[in-house]
Amino acid sequence: MQPTASPLHAAVAEDFAAVDRTILAKLSSRVPLVESIAGYIVESGGKRLRPLLVLLAARALGYDGDKHITLATLIEFMHTSTLLHDDVVDESHMRRGKATANDAWGNAPSVLVGDFLYSRSFQMMVEVGSMRVMEVLSAATCTIAEGEVLQLTNVGNPDIDEAAYFDTIQGKTAMLFEAASHSGAIIAAADAEQEAALQHYGRYLGLAFQLVDDLLDYQGDATAMGKNVGDDLAEGKPTLPLIHAMREGTAEQAKLIRQAIRQGGLERLDEVLAIVDQTGALTYTRQRAEEMSSKALEQLERLPPSRYRDSMAELARLAVERTT
């Protein structure tokens, strides 16, 4: 496994290499298929942002132990498990430019290996040895599951408003970002103010990332993203660009988008893209992402200056500048 090379990781490069080694060690299973599928997903790319948040948060508060390595690894396993499950639920065939595990091995093995990774992550929580961390992460898993169910029940529903949309993405995406930075603060014995700051930093960062993801679905490059433009529309997902376009467009435009959400598919993608552009939906979505990024940056003011804090600040800025 090649460690992810990025300037963002430079401040914790040694820690990150240790996380990579721990991932490989903890993927060990007496069942070869478990190792094959889990390894395929873990090694398929990605920025490893959630474990990075654990490392940066702990180091920013002066932590000098090694429990953050285990914590960062189990956070990555939790994330990988959700990817396996999500791709089955969404019937996805491509992620990060590669075939999904369910496409390569089938739905049943993917779901079961996702369960294995979740179970392994809870074993590792015990190794961390913090009841507070257990409390935060076990609550997070429930919230994430609820967010995924909310998204599923919202498929094909054009009546979702912006508040309901934010409720969904807080659960399905932002919660694990929040749990990562929050748990990193806990093992570093943060005071109440700093712990709350890092908890909220992760939340706002996660919201910014999901907002940009939803924006890129209507203007991104398929090759760069590793998925197709319009995938959310094809799945009937009412994300913020569509919610804004229906709210600001004409009655006729709103009707067309409502029908497209109900039907799913890409038959009306060109028309929907035109309406999204005409109503300024992508500009609005980016503005909301920038708002979340700014809130994340404000939280960092409660931390002492350090290269770790600088990396977290850069991450908040890059969240809204990225194109993949």
ABEGO torsion letter per residue (X at the ends): XBBBBBAAAAAAAAAAAAAAAAAAAAABBABAAAAAAAAAAAAAEEAGAAAAAAAAAAAAAGBABAAAAAAAAAAAAAAAAAAAAAAAAAGBABBGGBBBAAAAAEAAAAAAAAAAAAAAAAAAAAAAGBAAAAAAAAAAAAAAAAAAAAAAAABGBAABBAAAAAAAAAAAAAAAAAAAAAAAAAAAGBBAAAAAAAAAAAAAAAAAAAAAAAAAAAABBAAAAGBBBGAAAAAGBBBAAAAAAAAABBAAAAAAAAAAAAAEEAAAAAAAAAAAAAAGAAAAAAAAAAAAAAAAAAAAAABBBBAAAAAAAAAAAAAAABAX
